Each structure stands twice: as structure tokens, then as C-alpha cells.
Amino acid sequence: MKRLFPLTLFMALAVVLNCASTDDSVRTVGGYPKINTSSHLAQIESIDKELNNSNASDETRSKLYLTKGRLLLELGKYDDSIGTLNQIFSLKNANANSPELNLYLGRAYIGKNQYAKAIQYLNQSEKLDKTYNPERKKLVVQSLVAEREYYPALAALTKTYHKGNQKKDEFYYETAAKTYLKMGYDYKNAGFYQKGLQVANLGLEEFPENETLRSIQKECMEVLQPEGKL
């Protein structure tokens, strides 16, 4: 047994180190696809070298800042991302009104839980880019809910799926049900709990394994049953 212990300890340590290495190199940020941290950091280092070139034009620097800002955003470095993206506004011959710039700033402020600012940048991105972008609209809806702008959030949610002719997915049901639940809690109105329960039930018919909808359903029923009073 004395001989086996060091080997066992070594194998356990190897497993831990391997898991730590995997977690450090690949991660998911804000619900977006997995990223390779090492690759992102290498790209940022390369961009910084190009930015140090004093001969780079404002247009080139603008593109570099935009890419760097996106990479930092995906790494979850929201303050650094915002600081980098704001560098574009100081460039004289750069396109500081691009939809991508405003979209990235909006996402970064969501990461910082500063939803009012996020909404401003996301709306500006929509004004500059008329292309229908459901993911951007979802970010606006999420931000409106976080700011307790419930009616505008529900209106934007409905418009998002109606305009894009999208099939109602888990995001739709979760967001609508959660919004009605919050409205019931804030306004002390049983009608909103009833709407929240209705939406949750409809969502569970489509997605019976959805734990978020199941939780909302339970909360609404606890308020409404047995007499349907608050």
C-alpha cells in the first residue's frame, strides 16, 4: 500500500491539472459559444503589436480596436472591452457609428448589469443596421426586463417573433413567463401570476424538460392556489 499511494496521488493530481487546463483554455461567456481563451489572448497580443505601429491609419486602428473589443467581450473582460471600443470615438477618420461597435458596447454593458446603457447602444445598433437580427432584439428584451420596463419588454418580445415569423422557442416562453411573474410580484396583481402560469404551461407543452418554466409554474401556482388570492 505504501508503494501505491504516491502513484495514486500522482494520478489524481494529473486528472486535476488536466481538468484545470481544459477549463482555462475553453469557456462559455454570456450564453455564447465556447471560446478558446489562449487563442483569444494570442490574437489580442498580435493586435496590440499592430496598434503600436504609429504608421497605422485611423481606419486600420478602428478595425483593430473593434476586433480587440469583441475578443475582450467574449473573454468576459467587460471594462477592458468598453475601454478599448471607446478608443474608436477618439479617431478622426474612423467609422464610430458602426452597428457592430454599438452592439458590442451593448453586450458589454449587459455584462456589467448596466442595462439602461446597454439599451441605448443596442437601439443605436438597430438604427444603423436595418437587417433583422433576432439575437440583438433578444438582448434588448432582456435588458428591458432587467430595468423593470415590463410592458415595453413584452411588446418587443412579441414584435421580435412576429416580425421574424419565428417559432416560439424556450427563450420566448421563459422570458414572457418570467416577466409576468415579476409583474405579479411588483404590482401585487393576481392577474399577472395567472398570465405567467398560462405562458409557463404552454411552454411546458413544447418543452416539458425546461426547469425554468417548471420553476415559474410552481411559483405562480403557490400564489394562486387554493383560492387564487395574493
N, C-alpha and C positions, 0 to 999 in steps of 0.2 A: 504494500500500500504506500509506503514511503516513496518508492520509486515512481509510482503512478501519479502522485499528487502534483509534482511540478509540471508533468506533461498535461494533466487535466487543466491546470491553471493556465498554462500557455495556450491551450486550445480555446479556452473560454475567452482569454484576452484577445486572441486573434479574431474571434467572432465579433466581440465588441468593437474592435478597431475597424473591422470591415463594415459593420453597420454604420459606424460614425462617419466613415469615409463616404459611404453611399449617401447618407443624409446630407452631408455637407456639399456634395457635388451636384445633386439633383433635388430640386424642391419645387413646390407649387406655391404661387403667390396670388392671393385675392381671387381664387377660383379659376385662374388662368392656367393653361397647360404647363406641364413641368418644364423647368428650365435647367440648363447646365450652368451652375454657378461659376465654375472655373472658366468656362468659355466666355461667359459674360464679362468676367473680370479681365480676361486677356484682351477682349475687344475694347474695353474701356481704357486699358493701358495703351493700346495702339492709338486710340482716338486722342488721348492726351498728348501723345508724341506729335501727332499731326497738328493739334491746336497750338503747340509750342512753336510751330513754324510761322514766323512773323509775315511770311510772304503769302499766306493763305488768304484768299478773298473773303469778303463778308458772306457771300453766298455759300462758299465751301464751309466756312466756320459755322454758319447757320445749320447746315445739314449735319455737321459733326455733333453740334450741341443737341440737335433733335434726336439723333441716334443714341447718344450717350444718355440723354434724359430718359429715353424709353428703356434702355438697359438697366439704369438705376431704379426705375419704377418697377420693373419686373423682379429686381432683387429685393424689393421692399424697402429701399432706401429713399423714402418719400421726400424728406427735407433736401437731400442731395439732388434728387431729381428736379424738384422745383427750382432750386438754386441754379442748376445747370440750364434748364429750359428758359429761365428768366434772362439768361445771358443773351438770348436771341433778340430780346427787345432793345438791347443797347447797341445792336449793329445797325448801321445806317442803311446799307444796301442789302438787307435781308428781308425775307417774307415773314413778318412777325404775325401775320393774320392767317396762318395755315390752319386747317381743321385738325390736322394731326397734333400740332402744338397745343391747341386748346383742349383736345381730347386727353392728351397725356397729363396736362395740368389738372383737368377734372378728375381723372383717376387718382392722381397723387393726393389731391385734397380729400378724396374719399378715404384713402389710406390713412390720412391724418384725422379722420372723423370731422372734417370741416366741410359739412355738406352744403352750406349756403354758397361758399366759394366754388365748390365743385359744380353746383347747378349753373352758376354764371358761365363757367368755362365750357361746360357741356352744351349749353344753349348756344353759345357763340360758335362752337364747333358745328352744330346743326345748321346755323345760319350760313356758314361759309361752305358747307358741303350739303347739297340738296339730295345726295344719294341716300336712299333709305338704309338706315343702319340700326337694326333691332337691338344689337348689344349696347349701343350708345344710349338708346331710348330706355333700356332696362336700367342703366346706371342712373339716368335722370329720375326714374320712378323710385329706385332705392333711396336716392338722396332726398326726394320729396317726403317719403315716408319717415325717414330719419329726422327730418325737420318738422314733423307733425303737420305737414301740408297734405292732409289726407284726401280731401276732395280733388285737388289737382293731381295727386298721385294716381287715384283711381281713374280719373279721366285720361291721363297719359297712358296708363296701362291698357285701358280699353282701346284707345286710339292706336296704340302700338300693334296690337294683334288684329284689329280690324283693317287698318291700312295695309299691313303686310300680308293679309289673308293667311295668317299663321294659325296652325292648330294650337289650341291651348295646351301648354306644357306644364311641367311641375312648377316652373318659376311663376307662371300666371296664377295658378291656384294657391301656391304658398303666399305670394305677395298680396293677393286680394283678400284671402282669409286672414292673414296676419294684420292687414290694415283695418279690416272691420273689427277684429279683436281689440286692437289698440283704440279704435274709436269708441267701442263699448266701454273700455276701461276709463278713457279720458272724459267721455261725455256722460257716463253713468246711464246709458240707454240700452235697454234690453234688445231693442230692435237691431242694433249693430251686432250684438252677440248672435242673434238669430241668423243674420246675413252671413256672419263669419262661419257659423255651423253649416249653413246651406252650401257655401262655397267649398268648405272642407269636405263635406260629404260627396259633392260632385267630383272633387279632385281625387278622393279615395276610390271612387268607382273606376277612374282611369289608372290611378297609381296606388294600388292597395298596400304597397310596401313602404309608402312615404311616411317616415316617422314624424316629420314636421307637421304634416297635415293631421296625423293621428293625435299629436300633442295639442294642436289648436282645437280639434274636435272635442277632446277631453275637457279643455279649459272652458269652452263655450257651454258644454253640457253641464258642467259643475255649477255654472252661474244660473242657467235657465231651469234646471230641474230642482225639485219636482214641480214647483208652482210657476216657473217662468218669471220669477221676480229677481231684481238685483239685491 
